[in-house]
């Protein structure tokens, strides 16, 4: 989660969103087009939950990848969030 937060802060201004940490969750706010993403760790379940683009994503911890993975697509955490940011902003955003 810390790696994700550092990556988000590194691109927030150039990508056109604001990052705010609240109660363990990370909130991303977009002006154009308007929107909000919420990224929350669920330590008990070893998951990260993402609410973005009117969809919920639950990523599970993978020992094989030593990363969180979206089971349905096989996407790792940073590439998934990069894709979601790109879809929201209409500009290529890379967190890697």
N, C-alpha and C positions, 0 to 999 in steps of 0.2 A: 504494500500500500504506500509506503514511503517513497519508493521508486516512482510510482505513478504520480504522486503529489508533486515531487520535484520536477518531473517531466511536464506536468500541467502548468506549473508556475513559469517554467522556461519558455512556454509558447503562448501564454494567455494573451498578452498584449498584441502580438503579431497576428494571432488567430481570431481575435475579436470576441473574447469572452472573459468573464471574471471568475476567479476561483475563491471560494470561501470555505473554510473548515468549520464545521459546526457539530458538536456532539459526537465526534468520531466519524462523521460522514463528510463527504466533499460535495459541495454544491457548485455547479457551473451555470452561470447565467449569461444568456446571449441577448443582445439588443436586436440584431438583424440577421436572420429572422428571429423574432422573439422565441425564447424557450429556456428550459431549465433541465439539467441533468443532475441526478443525485447518485452518488457512488458510495455504497455503505459496506463496510466489512461485517461479516457475520462469523465471528471467531468460533462460536460453539459448533457451527456446521462446517467450518473451514471453507467458507464461500465468500465471494464478493458479489453483491447485488448491485445492478445498475438499472436505473430508470431513465430511459432516453428515447426520444422519437416515438412517444406513445407506446413504448414496449418495455417489458421487464426482461432483464438478462440475469441469469444466475450462473456464475462461474465457480467451478469446483477446483480445489487444490489438486494438482497432479504431481506426484513424487517423480514421475518419469521426466517431466519438463521442469520441475522445480519452479512452477508458475501456476497461475490460475488459468483455467481453460474453459471456454464455452463448449460444452459437450456436443451440442447440435452441429456446430460448424468446425470445431477443432481450433478456433482462434484463441490465441493467447491474449492476456489482459491488455498490454500496450497496443498491439495491432488492432484489437477490437475497438478500443477507445479512440484510436486514430481514425478508424473507418467511420465511427459514429460522429466524431467531430467534423470530418470532411463532409459527411452527408448533411449535417446541420448547417455548416457555414457556407458550403458550396466551394470552398477552397481546400486544396490538399493540406492536410495537417499530419505531421509525423511526430510521434512521441519517442521514436527510437533513436 
